[in-house]
């Protein structure tokens, strides 16, 4: 993958990365939907399986003071089965002791 960090000001940075994940070994099985009480539908994880999936994120980092940083970013990643993907938003506060 590739990471990118661009300083806007002394206290604000733009963060970005893009990567490709590849599953070297995977044991494929089936799962049963537990949220549907009256059906016994099974999902085959070996159908439309893609061992190589993309991951990308974009975020901002704000340096509050020495040793205190707050950051937030959005991450999007492809899932390995049935052409699905997921997007998450993260907020992190870090401080040095």
C-alpha positions in Angstrom: 0.0 0.0 0.0 0.9 3.7 -0.2 0.5 6.3 2.6 0.3 10.0 2.1 0.6 12.8 4.6 0.3 16.5 3.6 0.8 19.3 6.0 -1.7 22.1 5.6 -0.6 24.2 8.6 1.7 23.5 11.6 -1.2 21.8 13.4 -3.4 20.2 10.6 -2.4 17.3 8.3 -4.3 15.5 5.6 -3.8 11.7 5.8 -4.6 9.2 3.1 -3.7 5.7 2.1 -4.6 3.1 -0.5 -3.8 -0.6 -0.4 -4.7 -3.9 -1.8 -5.2 -6.9 0.6 -4.8 -10.5 -0.6 -5.8 -13.5 1.4 -3.1 -16.1 0.9 -5.0 -18.9 2.7 -8.7 -19.0 3.5 -11.0 -21.8 4.7 -14.4 -21.1 3.1 -17.5 -22.3 4.9 -21.2 -21.3 5.0 -23.1 -19.2 7.5 -26.7 -19.2 8.5 -28.7 -16.0 9.0 -29.6 -15.7 12.7 -31.8 -12.6 12.4 -34.5 -14.4 10.4 -36.4 -16.8 12.7 -38.6 -18.5 10.2 -36.1 -19.2 7.4 -33.1 -21.4 7.2 -31.3 -19.6 4.4 -27.6 -20.3 4.1 -25.0 -18.0 2.5 -22.3 -19.7 0.6 -19.1 -17.8 1.1 -17.3 -19.6 -1.7 -19.6 -18.1 -4.4 -18.3 -14.8 -5.9 -15.2 -15.0 -3.6 -12.4 -12.5 -4.3 -9.1 -13.0 -2.5 -7.8 -9.6 -3.5 -9.7 -6.5 -2.1 -9.0 -2.8 -2.0 -8.8 -0.6 1.1 -8.7 3.3 1.0 -8.9 5.9 3.7 -8.9 9.7 3.9 -8.7 11.8 7.1 -7.5 14.8 9.0 -5.1 15.1 12.0 -5.2 18.0 14.3 -2.2 18.6 16.7 -3.7 20.2 19.8 -0.4 20.6 21.6 2.8 18.6 22.2 1.7 15.0 22.8 -2.0 15.6 22.1 -3.5 14.8 18.7 -7.0 14.2 17.5 -7.7 12.6 14.2 -10.7 11.4 12.2 -10.8 9.4 9.0 -13.1 7.5 6.7 -12.1 4.1 5.6 -13.7 2.1 2.7 -12.8 -1.5 2.1 -14.0 -4.3 -0.2 -15.0 -7.5 1.4 -13.9 -10.8 0.0 -17.3 -12.3 -0.7 -20.4 -11.5 -2.8 -18.9 -8.2 -4.1 -19.7 -6.4 -0.8 -17.9 -3.5 0.8 -18.0 -1.6 4.1 -17.3 2.1 5.0 -16.3 3.1 8.5 -15.7 6.5 10.2 -13.0 6.6 13.0 -12.2 9.3 15.6 -9.0 8.9 17.6 -7.5 11.0 20.5 -3.9 10.2 21.3 -1.8 11.6 24.1 1.7 11.0 25.3 2.5 10.1 28.9 
